[in-house]
Amino acid sequence: MTKFVLTGAAGALGSVLRGPLSQMCDELLSTDIVDEISDLAPNERFVQADVSQRDQIGPLLEGADMVIHFASIADEAPFEELLGPNFIGAYNIWESAHEHGVRRIIYASSVHAVGMHNVNDGIDLDAPHRPDTYYGLAKCFTEDLARMHWEKRGIECVAIRIFSCSPEPGNARALGSWLSYGDLIQLVQRGIEAPTVGYTAIFGISGNTRGAVNNAKASYLGYVPQDNAEYMAAELLAKAGKLDPQDPQHMKLGGPFAIVPLGESGVAMIKRLSEGNA
Ligand SMILES: Cc1cn([C@H]2C[C@H](O)[C@@H](COP(=O)(O)OP(=O)(O)O[C@H]3O[C@H](C)C(=O)[C@H](O)[C@H]3O)O2)c(=O)[nH]c1=O
């Protein structure tokens, strides 16, 4: 009897994962801060919980084999706002996993943990953390927390550094950074099914012709991307017009998050840029 716990189940990506995850286990416990979610799979149960409250999230992990941890503020925000969900929430997940003997955690990390590296550095998985925001810093914290729990307590983790995950590539940057929903599902499935992973970080990116990072050091997971943003190249490049190659938002892996002031919404910045008034 296998039990998985999915946090952030009501979110954009949690919603994509619920169906496939329900097929990979006997019991899926989906949790989120929202009141309810619809269309539960036959073996899925929903429990509302706040990850930043250990007494709420902790008991849900009892009897779980794996946790798929996707709950967080998915944007840059003031540190004080991120502290509960993104930092303490992660601490609560790993402490509770230890308490309940959870074997492995699949974690939604982000490109923003390494967002200040240059695109043309072609980094691999040994590149040091270079967060572009407090949001990215929380991903760095959680990756280090996960590695420490592997090394000190034997809890395995696959940290997927998600780039731009959406149904279709949405802008010129996405020609390099797109992660299709199908490839996200594959990454999560490989993370769950690989026999041993220890602590593994992997870039969550499709097989884009213009992709600028190297996943070779995580090849033992067996992730073989099926999608490539290039089919949208002509349309997206025409829409973008002439790009300034010295603009940090085009030079840095973190894109617009590399230029957003600390504590201010990167998502709002992307919206302003796409409307051409930033
Ligand atoms: C602040 C907070 C949020 N949540 C829930 C609320 C949403 O249903 C969900 C986040 O979903 P959202 O649609 O905002 O973000 P995604 O695009 O799915 O982001 C995902 O990918 C990127 C890379 C990520 O950093 C997120 O951790 C991961 O969820 O977490 C909670 O359950 N508890 C909380 O305290």
PDBQT file of the ligand as one rigid body, heavy atoms in Angstrom, charges set to zero:
ROOT
HETATM    1  C1  LIG A 301       1.623  30.312   0.092  1.00  0.00    +0.000 C 
HETATM    2  C2  LIG A 301       1.021  28.939   0.106  1.00  0.00    +0.000 A 
HETATM    3  C3  LIG A 301       0.559  28.392  -1.055  1.00  0.00    +0.000 A 
HETATM    4  N1  LIG A 301      -0.012  27.177  -1.053  1.00  0.00    +0.000 N 
HETATM    5  C4  LIG A 301      -0.536  26.652  -2.299  1.00  0.00    +0.000 C 
HETATM    6  C5  LIG A 301      -1.448  27.623  -3.016  1.00  0.00    +0.000 C 
HETATM    7  C6  LIG A 301      -1.333  27.184  -4.449  1.00  0.00    +0.000 C 
HETATM    8  O1  LIG A 301      -2.412  26.301  -4.744  1.00  0.00    +0.000 OA
HETATM    9  C7  LIG A 301       0.026  26.433  -4.524  1.00  0.00    +0.000 C 
HETATM   10  C8  LIG A 301       1.040  27.126  -5.398  1.00  0.00    +0.000 C 
HETATM   11  O2  LIG A 301       0.556  27.131  -6.679  1.00  0.00    +0.000 OA
HETATM   12  P1  LIG A 301       0.779  28.288  -7.748  1.00  0.00    +0.000 P 
HETATM   13  O3  LIG A 301      -0.212  28.093  -8.844  1.00  0.00    +0.000 OA
HETATM   14  O4  LIG A 301       0.795  29.595  -7.055  1.00  0.00    +0.000 OA
HETATM   15  O5  LIG A 301       2.227  28.010  -8.230  1.00  0.00    +0.000 OA
HETATM   16  P2  LIG A 301       2.754  26.925  -9.289  1.00  0.00    +0.000 P 
HETATM   17  O6  LIG A 301       2.878  27.527 -10.626  1.00  0.00    +0.000 OA
HETATM   18  O7  LIG A 301       2.044  25.636  -9.163  1.00  0.00    +0.000 OA
HETATM   19  O8  LIG A 301       4.238  26.799  -8.732  1.00  0.00    +0.000 OA
HETATM   20  C9  LIG A 301       4.988  25.628  -8.671  1.00  0.00    +0.000 C 
HETATM   21  O9  LIG A 301       6.236  25.741  -9.265  1.00  0.00    +0.000 OA
HETATM   22  C10 LIG A 301       7.065  26.763  -8.726  1.00  0.00    +0.000 C 
HETATM   23  C11 LIG A 301       8.419  26.577  -9.295  1.00  0.00    +0.000 C 
HETATM   24  C12 LIG A 301       7.080  26.836  -7.263  1.00  0.00    +0.000 C 
HETATM   25  O10 LIG A 301       7.954  27.427  -6.687  1.00  0.00    +0.000 OA
HETATM   26  C13 LIG A 301       5.920  26.328  -6.506  1.00  0.00    +0.000 C 
HETATM   27  O11 LIG A 301       6.333  25.800  -5.269  1.00  0.00    +0.000 OA
HETATM   28  C14 LIG A 301       5.205  25.244  -7.249  1.00  0.00    +0.000 C 
HETATM   29  O12 LIG A 301       3.931  25.052  -6.671  1.00  0.00    +0.000 OA
HETATM   30  O13 LIG A 301       0.527  26.350  -3.193  1.00  0.00    +0.000 OA
HETATM   31  C15 LIG A 301      -0.137  26.434   0.090  1.00  0.00    +0.000 A 
HETATM   32  O14 LIG A 301      -0.695  25.320   0.082  1.00  0.00    +0.000 OA
HETATM   33  N2  LIG A 301       0.349  26.942   1.251  1.00  0.00    +0.000 N 
HETATM   34  C16 LIG A 301       0.914  28.179   1.305  1.00  0.00    +0.000 A 
HETATM   35  O15 LIG A 301       1.307  28.610   2.393  1.00  0.00    +0.000 OA
ENDROOT
TORSDOF 0
